Amino acid sequence: METPGCENLQLVSFHSTSKGLIGECGRRGGYMELHNIDPYVQTQLYKLASSGLCSGVAGQVMTSLMVTPPAPTDESYDLFQKEESDIFESLKRRANSLVKGLNDIDGMTCTPAEGAMYAFPKVELPAKAFDEAAAQDQTPDTLYALSLLEETGICVVPASGFGQKEGRVGFRTTFLPPEDELNSAIVEFKRHHEMFCEKYA
């Protein structure tokens, strides 16, 4: 039954084993659902999908498990519900901890993570960092991300690759590591940022 007012809504949904709550990173499996999409367009999308490679058996099994969790009458239902709840609560704690930790660093601002397992902090850098990035034919956030990797071993993705607003410098990071490792990383983010800003002051 359609939700009132949504009878003509065209919707394409994606879900995957690596980006969903089960967070099985590296497990390549998922699905795309089409709702109220023109049949001709559906046919073309099906052809396009059929011409590519599909997930391996492990990814297909993970997708099947993701979309058909234990039913209330199954022996594993209670354990599954507990584990799912524990994972979800841990993800919330980690997201809040990472965002708070980044916001506590002078020169960084980060909005709360909502609906994704990533944080996108904005980073304020000294003018000399921009000059150095230009001299190396890099974006300032690439210079920053490479420095972070070299100094701490933390790998982030420069935000310039995501079409950020002109003049904004930042990066994408995740809160998927275990809580103790994430807390150590937050300390390293702060140490690195202070060192980087001092270097280019």
C-alpha positions as CSV (number, residue, x, y, z in Angstrom):
1,M,0.0,0.0,0.0
2,E,1.3,3.4,-1.0
3,T,1.9,6.1,1.6
4,P,-0.7,8.8,0.9
5,G,0.8,11.6,-1.3
6,C,3.6,9.3,-2.6
7,E,1.7,7.4,-5.3
8,N,3.9,9.0,-8.0
9,L,7.2,9.1,-6.1
10,Q,10.1,7.7,-8.0
11,L,12.6,6.2,-5.7
12,V,15.9,4.3,-6.2
13,S,17.4,2.8,-3.1
14,F,20.7,1.1,-2.5
15,H,21.9,-1.0,0.4
16,S,25.1,-2.9,0.9
17,T,26.7,-5.2,3.4
18,S,29.8,-3.0,3.9
19,K,27.9,0.3,4.4
20,G,25.0,-0.9,6.5
21,L,24.6,-1.6,10.2
22,I,26.4,-4.9,9.9
23,G,29.4,-3.0,8.5
24,E,31.1,-5.9,6.9
25,C,33.7,-3.8,5.2
26,G,35.3,-5.6,2.3
27,R,32.3,-7.9,1.8
28,R,31.1,-6.8,-1.6
29,G,27.3,-7.4,-1.8
30,G,24.2,-5.4,-1.9
31,Y,21.1,-4.5,-3.8
32,M,19.3,-1.7,-5.7
33,E,15.5,-1.3,-5.4
34,L,13.5,0.6,-8.0
35,H,10.1,2.0,-7.0
36,N,7.8,3.6,-9.6
37,I,10.6,3.8,-12.2
38,D,9.6,3.7,-15.8
39,P,9.8,0.1,-17.1
40,Y,12.0,1.1,-20.0
41,V,14.5,2.7,-17.6
42,Q,14.3,-0.5,-15.4
43,T,15.2,-2.6,-18.5
44,Q,18.2,-0.4,-19.3
45,L,19.4,-0.5,-15.7
46,Y,19.0,-4.3,-15.7
47,K,21.1,-4.6,-18.9
48,L,23.8,-2.4,-17.4
49,A,23.9,-4.3,-14.2
50,S,24.0,-7.6,-16.1
51,S,27.0,-6.6,-18.1
52,G,29.1,-6.1,-15.0
53,L,30.5,-8.6,-12.5
54,C,28.4,-9.7,-9.6
55,S,29.4,-10.2,-6.0
56,G,31.3,-13.4,-5.1
57,V,29.5,-16.1,-3.2
58,A,30.6,-14.6,0.2
59,G,29.1,-11.2,-0.7
60,Q,25.9,-12.8,-1.9
61,V,25.5,-14.9,1.3
62,M,26.1,-11.7,3.4
63,T,23.5,-9.8,1.4
64,S,21.0,-12.7,1.9
65,L,21.7,-12.7,5.7
66,M,21.3,-8.9,5.8
67,V,17.9,-8.9,4.2
68,T,16.6,-12.0,6.0
69,P,17.6,-11.7,9.7
70,P,16.4,-14.2,12.2
71,A,12.7,-14.2,12.8
72,P,11.2,-13.9,16.3
73,T,10.6,-17.6,16.4
74,D,14.2,-18.5,15.5
75,E,16.5,-19.8,18.2
76,S,19.1,-17.1,17.3
77,Y,16.7,-14.2,17.4
78,D,17.4,-12.9,20.9
79,L,21.2,-13.1,20.4
80,F,20.9,-11.4,17.0
81,Q,18.8,-8.6,18.5
82,K,21.3,-8.1,21.3
83,E,24.3,-8.1,19.0
84,E,22.6,-5.7,16.6
85,S,21.6,-3.3,19.4
86,D,25.2,-3.5,20.9
87,I,26.7,-2.7,17.4
88,F,24.3,0.2,16.9
89,E,24.9,1.7,20.4
90,S,28.7,1.3,19.9
91,L,28.5,3.1,16.5
92,K,26.6,6.0,18.2
93,R,29.2,6.2,20.9
94,R,32.0,6.2,18.4
95,A,30.4,8.8,16.2
96,N,29.8,11.1,19.1
97,S,33.3,10.6,20.5
98,L,35.0,11.3,17.1
99,V,32.9,14.4,16.4
100,K,33.5,15.7,19.9
101,G,37.2,14.9,19.7
102,L,37.6,16.7,16.4
103,N,35.6,19.7,17.6
104,D,37.8,20.0,20.7
105,I,40.8,20.6,18.4
106,D,41.5,24.3,17.8
107,G,41.1,24.9,14.1
108,M,38.7,22.0,13.4
109,T,34.9,22.0,13.2
110,C,32.8,18.9,12.5
111,T,29.1,18.5,12.2
112,P,27.5,15.4,13.8
113,A,27.6,12.3,11.7
114,E,24.0,11.4,10.6
115,G,23.2,8.3,8.6
116,A,26.7,7.5,7.4
117,M,29.8,6.0,9.1
118,Y,31.9,9.1,8.3
119,A,32.8,12.4,9.7
120,F,33.8,15.4,7.4
121,P,35.7,17.9,9.6
122,K,36.6,21.3,8.2
123,V,40.3,22.2,8.9
124,E,41.7,25.7,9.2
125,L,45.3,25.8,7.9
126,P,48.0,28.5,8.0
127,A,48.6,30.4,4.7
128,K,52.1,28.8,4.4
129,A,50.4,25.4,4.1
130,F,48.4,26.6,1.1
131,D,51.7,27.9,-0.4
132,E,53.4,24.5,0.2
133,A,50.5,22.6,-1.3
134,A,50.6,24.8,-4.4
135,A,54.4,24.3,-4.7
136,Q,53.8,20.5,-4.6
137,D,50.9,20.7,-7.1
138,Q,48.5,19.3,-4.5
139,T,45.3,20.5,-2.8
140,P,45.9,21.7,0.8
141,D,43.8,18.9,2.1
142,T,45.9,16.3,0.2
143,L,49.0,17.9,1.8
144,Y,47.4,17.6,5.2
145,A,46.1,14.0,4.7
146,L,49.6,12.8,3.5
147,S,51.2,14.5,6.5
148,L,48.7,12.9,8.9
149,L,49.4,9.5,7.3
150,E,53.2,9.9,7.5
151,E,53.2,11.2,11.1
152,T,50.5,9.0,12.7
153,G,49.6,6.2,10.3
154,I,46.0,7.4,10.2
155,C,44.6,7.3,6.7
156,V,41.9,9.8,5.7
157,V,40.5,10.9,2.4
158,P,41.0,14.6,1.3
159,A,37.6,16.3,1.1
160,S,38.6,17.9,-2.2
161,G,37.7,14.6,-3.8
162,F,34.0,15.1,-2.7
163,G,33.3,18.4,-4.5
164,Q,33.5,20.5,-1.3
165,K,32.8,24.3,-1.4
166,E,35.6,26.4,-2.9
167,G,38.1,27.4,-0.2
168,R,37.0,24.7,2.3
169,V,39.8,22.3,3.5
170,G,38.9,19.1,5.2
171,F,38.9,15.3,5.1
172,R,36.7,12.3,5.4
173,T,37.3,9.8,8.2
174,T,35.4,7.0,9.7
175,F,34.4,6.0,13.2
176,L,34.5,2.2,12.5
177,P,37.6,1.3,14.4
178,P,37.1,-0.3,17.8
179,E,36.4,2.3,20.5
180,D,39.8,2.1,22.2
181,E,41.6,2.5,18.9
182,L,39.4,5.4,17.9
183,N,40.1,7.2,21.2
184,S,43.8,6.8,20.6
185,A,43.3,8.2,17.0
186,I,41.6,11.3,18.4
187,V,44.6,12.0,20.5
188,E,46.8,11.6,17.4
189,F,44.5,13.9,15.3
190,K,45.1,16.6,17.9
191,R,48.9,16.0,18.1
192,H,49.2,16.1,14.3
193,H,47.1,19.2,13.8
194,E,49.1,21.2,16.3
195,M,52.4,20.0,14.8
196,F,51.2,20.7,11.2
197,C,50.0,24.2,12.1
198,E,53.3,24.9,13.9
199,K,55.3,23.7,11.0
200,Y,53.6,26.1,8.5
201,A,53.0,29.0,10.9
